[in-house]
Amino acid sequence: MDAHGLHLLLLTFIFAMYFLVLAYLRGRRMSFGAFAFWGLVAMLLPAFGPFFVIAIRPGNLTARPR
């Protein structure tokens, strides 16, 4: 694999993790400001930001209907 392929793989991983965090944050109850803050943390720390957000578990879990 050449450098271009590795770069593409890294970008794919970063975008996949970012969308994973957005899906995770959607299930949490928090204000828009808090949602935007945690989304920015995930985006500004590309490799480790999503892991931090999921590990910290901001907000409260929303109740899911049965």
SULNOR-V643104 format. One record per residue. N is the residue number from 1. RES is the residue in one small letter. PHI is phi in whole degrees, 0 to 359 (999 if undefined). PSI is psi as a letter, one per 40 degrees, with the letter a starting at -180 (999 if undefined). OMEGA is omega in degrees with one decimal (none if undefined). Layout:
N,RES,PHI,PSI,OMEGA  N,RES,PHI,PSI,OMEGA
This chain:
1,m,999,h,-179.4  2,d,271,a,-176.9  3,a,296,d,179.9  4,h,295,d,178.8  5,g,295,d,177.8  6,l,293,d,177.9  7,h,297,d,178.1  8,l,296,d,177.8  9,l,296,d,178.4  10,l,296,d,178.6  11,l,296,d,177.5  12,t,298,d,178.8  13,f,297,d,-178.4  14,i,296,d,179.1  15,f,294,d,178.4  16,a,296,d,178.4  17,m,294,d,179.5  18,y,296,d,178.2  19,f,291,d,174.5  20,l,297,d,178.7  21,v,294,d,178.4  22,l,297,d,176.7  23,a,294,d,178.1  24,y,295,d,-178.3  25,l,292,d,177.8  26,r,298,d,-179.2  27,g,274,e,179.8  28,r,253,i,178.5  29,r,266,h,178.6  30,m,201,i,179.9  31,s,288,i,179.0  32,f,297,d,179.0  33,g,298,d,178.4  34,a,293,d,177.7  35,f,299,d,179.8  36,a,295,d,179.1  37,f,299,d,-178.3  38,w,291,d,174.3  39,g,294,d,177.1  40,l,292,d,176.1  41,v,301,d,179.7  42,a,296,d,-176.7  43,m,279,d,-176.5  44,l,281,d,174.2  45,l,248,g,-165.6  46,p,304,d,-174.4  47,a,276,d,-173.7  48,f,252,e,-179.2  49,g,305,d,178.6  50,p,300,d,178.1  51,f,294,d,177.7  52,f,298,d,-177.5  53,v,297,d,-179.1  54,i,290,d,180.0  55,a,291,d,-177.9  56,i,283,d,-180.0  57,r,53,g,-179.2  58,p,291,i,177.7  59,g,72,a,178.2  60,n,254,i,178.0  61,l,290,h,178.4  62,t,283,i,179.1  63,a,285,h,178.1  64,r,262,h,178.9  65,p,292,i,-179.4  66,r,266,999,none
